[in-house]
Amino acid sequence: MPNNPIPASAGNPADAFNRLLTVLDTLRTQCPWDKKQTMETLRHLTIEETYELSDAILEGDLDEIKKELGDVMMHLVFYSRIASETNDFNIVDVLNGVCDKLVNRHPHIYGDVEVQNEEDVKRNWEQIKLKEGNKSVLAGVPSSLPALVKASRIQEKARGVGFDWEDKNQVWEKVEEELQEFKAEFNVVDNTAIDVEKAESEFGDVLFSLINYARFININPENALEKTNKKFIKRFQYLENKAKENGKALADMTLAEMDIYWNEAKKL
């Protein structure tokens, strides 16, 4: 048993949060590893924890989601604890700051603004952010986001101020247009070199337009692609296992032989 164990809270959120603060304060002052950490050293670990939470959500594993939420919350408290040591800010400043922001950006709840639907709420949110000092609607999109997620967020931000297509049919026409432009880059005369840079640009346009269409039909493109990734991994690992059971190496098999196991995996 650890020295001076801190008992778990009996259902009170404030007590449970205070317990986390106390544990982090103790670790920060007594644990050699925790004492050495900085915001920079924690950064990559926080990113990892966030992806683990994302995986758990996609798997629908509620027990794992609960654990990963705890890990992420611990990191948030840790950053605040580090900042408090230099008197830059503390956890109280962080919590009050986000509460103030939420109140300010929900005037339809905490003020006299009327909204009709979710789109009105998003539009008000972006307009309030500009009044708060943001120079661009797109300024809130982190530059380090993965490209697929970034494209989706850019489109959502633009939509928030009314810059959007009117209906999904227009968006699909744009998808088809971009596909044709991409395809045209490869319909070249014999011995004519393909302009790889231009083809890459056209391919980016295809992806951007497909992400846009996904948004119109309420599909999260990041979730959709990751589910396909996971599906492919499961089927490929089935293929590997079946080949191994039959004493074969994938490198020595024909595509026709591999397709047999692949189709079995699809049925499963």
Secondary structure as GFF3:
##gff-version 3
##sequence-region A 1 268
A	DSSP	alpha_helix	13	30	.	.	.	ID=ss1
A	DSSP	alpha_helix	32	36	.	.	.	ID=ss2
A	DSSP	alpha_helix	39	59	.	.	.	ID=ss3
A	DSSP	alpha_helix	62	84	.	.	.	ID=ss4
A	DSSP	alpha_helix	91	104	.	.	.	ID=ss5
A	DSSP	alpha_helix	107	110	.	.	.	ID=ss6
A	DSSP	alpha_helix	118	131	.	.	.	ID=ss7
A	DSSP	three_ten_helix	137	140	.	.	.	ID=ss8
A	DSSP	alpha_helix	147	160	.	.	.	ID=ss9
A	DSSP	alpha_helix	168	184	.	.	.	ID=ss10
A	DSSP	alpha_helix	196	216	.	.	.	ID=ss11
A	DSSP	alpha_helix	221	245	.	.	.	ID=ss12
A	DSSP	three_ten_helix	250	252	.	.	.	ID=ss13
A	DSSP	alpha_helix	255	267	.	.	.	ID=ss14
###
